[in-house]
């Protein structure tokens, strides 16, 4: 299956390809498809994260509708908690996001987090690589996260951190570790009035405690999925960050760093820390697919074991 096949085959072909990624991750056909997709990314990849109850799913649905109304093709990956019995996605966000089944410009995929604690599923990076070659915007909604679940930063271009009004715990999370990752912060349920305005002020204060190396300063906005208030301003802020990334080589550097990070995680997961030491230094030329590289390392480790 090729990218041309996916573009011609629509949602059914894409669903089949994603199933193949999960079923046969190391197959030659799978790696060839991932390499091809990695070479032609066109989407702005946005990760929506935050504590449980912050309204990420509802906001995802609203952003999806606004992007489609603007003519942008949208792919969505909704990472859900896992069922202990089946191992599948427990909440099934795909069924909660209402979309037109005939609309080939939108695709929603639920993924079970299983035993991963970083907010993403094991195959999220592969799936988003495929979607990024086919859509204009890719939205990744993580499971509810706490103080240290920051995997989303290594998988997206823009991190949108969602905060519930009056949620002091959310701000404590931001102070304790997550403050380093947001590119845009949104206080949800903006129609709640004074408590929203207070939370915006508190969120700005929490972010001020973090010294960022880059010159991008995360804006803090409020938006209501119920009334639509602030949604356009939120989209503008996300577009502004995309424009900032695309200036110079920021986007290329970020994506290359992410690819090397994913590669290191995969080496550690397959061969442990000792395996990672053997593979170091992990050098990945800009634009080189990490999927081909993990396959090359697989062959290398096999030769070492002999």
C-alpha positions as CSV (number, residue, x, y, z in Angstrom):
1,X,0.0,0.0,0.0
2,X,1.3,3.5,-0.9
3,X,0.4,7.0,-0.1
4,X,-1.3,7.3,-3.5
5,X,-3.4,4.2,-2.6
6,X,-4.5,5.9,0.6
7,X,-5.4,9.2,-1.1
8,X,-7.4,7.2,-3.6
9,X,-9.0,4.8,-1.2
10,X,-10.3,7.3,1.4
11,X,-11.2,6.5,4.9
12,X,-11.4,2.7,4.4
13,X,-7.9,2.5,3.0
14,X,-6.5,4.7,5.8
15,X,-8.2,2.6,8.5
16,X,-6.7,-0.5,6.9
17,X,-3.2,1.1,6.9
18,X,-3.5,2.1,10.5
19,X,-4.5,-1.4,11.5
20,X,-1.4,-2.7,9.6
21,X,0.8,-0.3,11.6
22,X,-0.5,-2.0,14.8
23,X,-0.5,-5.5,13.5
24,X,2.8,-5.7,11.6
25,X,4.9,-2.7,12.8
26,X,8.2,-4.2,11.5
27,X,6.9,-5.5,8.1
28,X,8.8,-4.1,5.1
29,X,5.5,-2.7,3.6
30,X,4.8,-0.9,6.9
31,X,8.2,0.7,7.1
32,X,8.1,1.7,3.4
33,X,4.8,3.4,4.0
34,X,6.0,5.2,7.1
35,X,9.2,6.3,5.3
36,X,7.2,7.7,2.4
37,X,4.8,9.6,4.8
38,X,7.7,10.9,6.9
39,X,9.3,12.5,3.8
40,X,6.2,14.5,2.9
41,X,4.6,16.0,6.0
42,X,2.1,18.7,5.3
43,X,0.0,19.0,8.5
44,X,0.2,21.2,11.5
45,X,0.3,18.6,14.3
46,X,-1.5,19.9,17.5
47,X,-1.4,18.0,20.7
48,X,-4.3,18.7,23.2
49,X,-3.4,17.8,26.7
50,X,-4.3,18.6,30.3
51,X,-5.8,17.0,33.4
52,X,-9.0,14.8,33.2
53,X,-12.2,16.8,33.0
54,X,-10.7,19.8,31.3
55,X,-12.9,19.4,28.3
56,X,-10.4,18.3,25.8
57,X,-12.8,16.0,23.8
58,X,-15.4,18.7,23.5
59,X,-12.9,21.3,22.4
60,X,-11.4,18.8,19.9
61,X,-14.9,18.5,18.4
62,X,-15.3,22.2,18.1
63,X,-11.9,22.8,16.6
64,X,-12.5,20.0,14.1
65,X,-15.7,21.6,12.9
66,X,-14.1,25.1,12.6
67,X,-11.2,23.7,10.6
68,X,-13.5,21.8,8.3
69,X,-15.6,24.9,7.8
70,X,-12.5,26.7,6.7
71,X,-11.7,24.0,4.2
72,X,-8.9,22.3,6.1
73,X,-8.6,18.6,6.1
74,X,-8.4,17.2,9.6
75,X,-7.1,14.0,11.1
76,X,-7.8,13.2,14.8
77,X,-6.1,10.7,17.1
78,X,-7.9,10.3,20.4
79,X,-5.9,8.4,22.9
80,X,-8.1,6.8,25.5
81,X,-7.7,4.9,28.8
82,X,-7.6,1.2,28.2
83,X,-10.1,-1.4,29.2
84,X,-8.6,-3.9,31.6
85,X,-10.6,-6.7,30.0
86,X,-10.1,-6.1,26.3
87,X,-7.1,-3.8,26.3
88,X,-9.0,-1.6,23.9
89,X,-9.9,2.1,24.1
90,X,-12.3,2.6,27.0
91,X,-14.0,5.9,26.3
92,X,-14.1,5.6,22.5
93,X,-13.7,9.2,21.6
94,X,-14.2,8.3,17.9
95,X,-17.9,7.7,18.7
96,X,-18.2,10.9,20.7
97,X,-16.8,13.2,18.0
98,X,-19.7,13.7,15.5
99,X,-18.5,13.8,12.0
100,X,-20.0,13.2,8.6
101,X,-19.2,9.7,7.5
102,X,-19.2,10.8,3.9
103,X,-16.7,13.6,4.5
104,X,-13.4,12.4,3.2
105,X,-11.7,15.5,4.6
106,X,-11.9,14.3,8.2
107,X,-10.7,11.1,9.9
108,X,-10.9,10.1,13.6
109,X,-9.1,7.3,15.2
110,X,-9.3,6.1,18.8
111,X,-6.2,4.5,20.3
112,X,-5.9,2.7,23.6
113,X,-3.1,4.0,25.9
114,X,-2.7,0.4,27.2
115,X,0.2,0.3,29.7
116,X,1.8,3.6,28.7
117,X,1.7,6.4,31.2
118,X,2.9,9.3,29.1
119,X,-0.5,10.4,27.7
120,X,0.0,8.7,24.3
121,X,-0.4,5.2,22.9
122,X,2.5,3.1,21.7
123,X,1.7,3.7,18.0
124,X,0.7,7.4,18.2
125,X,3.9,8.6,16.5
126,X,3.5,6.2,13.6
127,X,-0.2,7.1,13.2
128,X,0.4,10.8,13.3
129,X,3.2,10.5,10.7
130,X,0.8,8.8,8.3
131,X,-2.0,11.3,9.0
132,X,0.4,14.3,8.6
133,X,1.1,13.3,5.0
134,X,-2.6,13.2,4.1
135,X,-4.2,16.1,6.1
136,X,-3.8,19.8,6.7
137,X,-4.2,19.6,10.5
138,X,-3.7,16.6,12.8
139,X,-5.2,16.9,16.3
140,X,-3.9,14.5,19.0
141,X,-6.0,14.4,22.2
142,X,-4.1,12.7,25.0
143,X,-5.5,10.9,28.0
144,X,-5.8,13.1,31.2
145,X,-2.2,13.9,32.3
146,X,-0.6,14.8,35.6
147,X,2.8,16.3,36.6
148,X,5.2,14.2,34.5
149,X,3.3,12.8,31.5
150,X,4.8,15.0,28.8
151,X,5.2,12.5,25.9
152,X,3.0,14.7,23.8
153,X,5.8,17.3,23.5
154,X,7.8,14.7,21.6
155,X,5.1,14.0,19.1
156,X,3.5,17.3,18.0
157,X,4.4,20.7,16.6
158,X,2.2,22.7,19.0
159,X,1.1,21.7,22.5
160,X,-2.3,23.1,23.5
161,X,-2.7,22.7,27.3
162,X,-6.3,22.8,28.5
163,X,-7.2,24.0,32.0
164,X,-10.6,23.8,33.6
165,X,-11.9,27.0,35.4
166,X,-11.2,27.0,39.1
167,X,-9.0,23.9,38.9
168,X,-6.2,24.6,41.3
169,X,-4.7,21.2,40.7
170,X,-4.2,22.0,37.0
171,X,-2.1,25.0,37.9
172,X,-0.1,23.0,40.4
173,X,0.6,20.6,37.5
174,X,1.8,23.5,35.4
175,X,4.1,24.6,38.2
176,X,5.4,21.2,39.0
177,X,6.5,20.0,35.5
178,X,4.1,20.6,32.7
179,X,4.8,24.3,32.6
180,X,7.7,23.6,30.3
181,X,5.7,22.1,27.5
182,X,2.7,24.3,26.5
183,X,2.9,26.5,23.4
184,X,-0.7,27.7,23.9
185,X,-2.8,27.5,27.0
186,X,-6.6,27.5,26.9
187,X,-8.9,27.9,29.9
188,X,-12.0,26.0,28.8
189,X,-15.7,26.7,29.6
190,X,-15.2,30.4,29.1
191,X,-18.9,31.0,29.6
192,X,-18.5,30.5,33.4
193,X,-17.5,34.1,33.9
194,X,-15.4,35.4,36.7
195,X,-13.9,32.1,37.7
196,X,-12.5,31.8,34.1
197,X,-10.9,35.3,34.2
198,X,-9.3,34.4,37.5
199,X,-8.0,31.1,36.2
200,X,-6.5,32.9,33.2
201,X,-4.6,35.2,35.5
202,X,-3.4,32.3,37.6
203,X,-2.3,30.4,34.6
204,X,-0.3,33.3,33.4
205,X,1.3,33.5,36.8
206,X,2.2,29.8,36.7
207,X,3.8,30.1,33.3
208,X,5.8,33.1,34.4
209,X,7.7,30.8,36.7
210,X,9.1,28.9,33.8
211,X,12.1,30.3,31.9
212,X,11.9,29.2,28.2
213,X,14.9,29.1,26.1
214,X,13.0,30.0,22.9
215,X,11.5,33.4,22.3
216,X,8.0,32.1,22.0
217,X,5.8,33.2,24.9
218,X,2.8,30.9,25.3
219,X,-0.5,32.9,25.2
220,X,-3.2,32.1,27.7
221,X,-6.7,32.3,26.3
222,X,-10.2,31.2,27.2
223,X,-12.7,29.5,25.0
224,X,-16.1,27.9,25.3
225,X,-17.0,24.9,23.2
226,X,-20.7,25.4,24.2
227,X,-21.0,29.0,23.0
228,X,-18.1,29.3,20.6
229,X,-16.7,32.2,22.5
230,X,-12.9,32.6,22.0
231,X,-12.6,29.6,19.6
232,X,-11.5,31.8,16.6
233,X,-9.0,33.5,18.8
234,X,-7.7,30.2,19.9
235,X,-7.3,29.0,16.3
236,X,-5.5,32.2,15.5
237,X,-3.1,31.6,18.4
238,X,-2.4,28.1,17.1
239,X,-1.8,29.4,13.6
240,X,0.5,32.0,15.0
241,X,2.6,29.4,16.7
242,X,2.7,27.4,13.4
243,X,3.9,30.5,11.6
244,X,6.6,31.1,14.2
245,X,7.8,27.5,13.9
246,X,7.9,27.7,10.1
247,X,10.1,30.8,10.2
248,X,13.7,29.8,9.8
249,X,14.6,26.2,10.7
250,X,12.6,25.9,14.0
251,X,10.1,23.3,12.6
252,X,12.8,21.2,11.0
253,X,14.9,21.2,14.2
254,X,11.9,20.4,16.4
255,X,10.8,17.5,14.2
256,X,14.4,16.1,14.0
257,X,14.8,16.3,17.7
258,X,11.5,14.5,18.1
259,X,12.5,11.8,15.7
260,X,15.8,11.2,17.6
261,X,13.9,11.1,20.8
262,X,11.4,8.5,19.5
263,X,14.3,6.4,18.1
264,X,16.0,6.4,21.5
265,X,12.8,5.4,23.2
266,X,12.3,2.5,20.8
267,X,15.9,1.3,21.3
268,X,15.5,1.4,25.1
269,X,12.1,-0.3,24.9
270,X,13.4,-3.2,22.7
271,X,16.9,-3.7,24.0
272,X,17.0,-1.9,27.3
273,X,19.5,0.6,28.7
274,X,22.5,-1.5,27.8
275,X,21.2,-1.7,24.2
276,X,20.8,2.1,24.1
277,X,24.4,2.5,25.3
278,X,25.6,0.2,22.4
279,X,23.6,2.2,19.9
280,X,24.9,5.6,21.0
281,X,25.4,8.1,19.6
282,X,22.1,8.1,17.8
283,X,22.7,10.3,14.9
284,X,19.8,11.0,12.6
285,X,20.5,13.2,9.5
286,X,17.8,15.8,9.0
287,X,15.0,14.4,7.0
288,X,16.0,10.8,7.5
289,X,13.2,8.6,8.7
290,X,13.6,7.1,12.2
291,X,11.5,4.1,11.1
292,X,14.2,3.0,8.6
293,X,16.8,3.6,11.2
294,X,15.2,1.4,13.8
295,X,15.1,-1.3,11.2
296,X,18.8,-0.9,10.5
297,X,19.6,-1.0,14.3
298,X,17.5,-4.2,14.5
299,X,19.8,-5.8,11.9
300,X,22.8,-4.4,13.8
301,X,21.8,-5.9,17.1
302,X,21.1,-9.3,15.5
303,X,24.7,-9.3,14.2
304,X,26.1,-8.3,17.6
305,X,24.2,-11.1,19.3
306,X,25.8,-13.6,16.9
